[in-house]
Amino acid sequence: MKILVTGGAGFIGSHVVDGYIKEGHDVVVVDNLCTGKLSNLNPKARFYLMDIRSEDLRKVFEIEKPDIVNHHAAQISVPDSVRNPSLDADINIMGLLNILDNSVRFHVKKFIFISTGGAVYGETEDIPTPESTLPQPMSPYAITKLCSEHYIRFYNHHYGLDYTILRYANIYGARQIPHAEAGVVSIFINTLKEGKVPVIYHYPEEPDGMTRDYCYVSDVVKANQLVLTRGSSEIINIGTSVETTTGELYRMILNIMREHGYAKEAIFDTPEKGPARPGDLRRSALSIEKAKSLLGWTPEYDLYRGLRETVKAELQG
Ligand SMILES: NC(=O)c1ccc[n+]([C@@H]2O[C@H](COP(=O)([O-])OP(=O)(O)OC[C@H]3O[C@@H](n4cnc5c(N)ncnc54)[C@H](O)[C@@H]3O)[C@@H](O)[C@H]2O)c1
């Protein structure tokens, strides 16, 4: 199959590109490199340095005529979306519509969209959160992701464009950038590598920090491979259902860094504490029953194993 991956030079998108190429697919990447890197890019992918909002995107579709579009490109920073909601909406909504219009015009068979289970549900008691929970987005980033889901359903009803929407938990792994949703993994590793003590943000009643559902990027790649042929017209969570506090995450990373000779001193045992930042959710973990039943997908990496791989890659890179 010919697959166009937007954001294919970014953290998750570049792993997805590698996974598709490994399966023998022909892959085209559109990325403006605003956070992505050329060094992430698989040399077997054809690359167009382009903004997803550009009128020239039409030419890419005309030349390449992809069977599948996998849309990973986005403004991904929650704090940036709070500071500049217009820019967030411009990239995440106007960019999406440009890709959707071209997908319809050039008869794309399926549209895979990456949404966020870590943000769209907002503060909920329903944990692990199933897809049926009413989303209550608390940031412009989460709002534009939820709004995108509605546009995609409209393009499906109106034009018959097939789709699968994946709502990711907090994804971590090699090539991760610090300001993404699970950026804390990269921040802890790099702060310890520099010999500094990291800060754990927390609410007063939860001294060990907020909880998140950390999912390893190789498992996410597998889900993107499965939805090429499964999960039509569905919204599907991708995570682990396991809640981990920031403190637990820190202690795991500290242990692994110590195995590599870093952060041996006792000062690293007691990280600094800071107040939760505006918009920080207290708890987050996703139900993955739907991914199991519809895609036959389960995560293979537990957190410790995934973190070991991530630390190894970060220290080599
Ligand atoms: N990292 C996570 O934990 C997480 C969780 C939920 C959802 N997501 C979603 O996964 C996707 C990938 O995120 P990531 O963490 O790999 O971030 P990333 O910043 O590494 O990847 C985004 C890519 O999109 C590109 N891009 C951004 N704006 C663009 C534009 N206007 N035109 C063309 N290219 C553009 C960037 O250069 C980058 O290569 C995003 O849609 C994000 O919202 C990520």
The ligand as a Gaussian input file, in Angstrom:
#p B3LYP/6-31G(d) Opt

LIG

0 1
 N        3.519000      12.125000      22.539000
 C        2.381000      11.742000      23.115000
 O        2.370000      11.236000      24.231000
 C        1.063000      11.919000      22.388000
 C       -0.121000      11.599000      23.068000
 C       -1.346000      11.748000      22.405000
 C       -1.369000      12.163000      21.090000
 N       -0.217000      12.484000      20.443000
 C       -0.301000      12.931000      19.044000
 O        0.622000      12.184000      18.267000
 C        1.060000      12.986000      17.166000
 C        2.579000      12.989000      17.115000
 O        3.082000      13.584000      18.310000
 P        4.614000      13.493000      18.748000
 O        4.637000      13.365000      20.232000
 O        5.315000      12.490000      17.906000
 O        5.101000      14.977000      18.434000
 P        6.216000      15.535000      17.410000
 O        6.241000      17.019000      17.612000
 O        7.491000      14.796000      17.574000
 O        5.577000      15.212000      16.000000
 C        4.777000      16.105000      15.275000
 C        5.353000      16.218000      13.867000
 O        4.482000      17.042000      13.104000
 C        5.255000      18.018000      12.417000
 N        4.400000      19.198000      12.223000
 C        3.881000      20.002000      13.196000
 N        3.170000      20.995000      12.637000
 C        3.221000      20.804000      11.298000
 C        2.673000      21.502000      10.187000
 N        1.940000      22.620000      10.358000
 N        2.915000      21.028000       8.937000
 C        3.682000      19.917000       8.749000
 N        4.223000      19.219000       9.770000
 C        3.998000      19.654000      11.025000
 C        6.452000      18.281000      13.308000
 O        7.569000      18.825000      12.628000
 C        6.734000      16.882000      13.860000
 O        7.601000      16.179000      13.000000
 C        0.433000      14.367000      17.366000
 O       -0.741000      14.448000      16.594000
 C        0.089000      14.377000      18.851000
 O       -0.982000      15.243000      19.128000
 C        0.995000      12.372000      21.057000

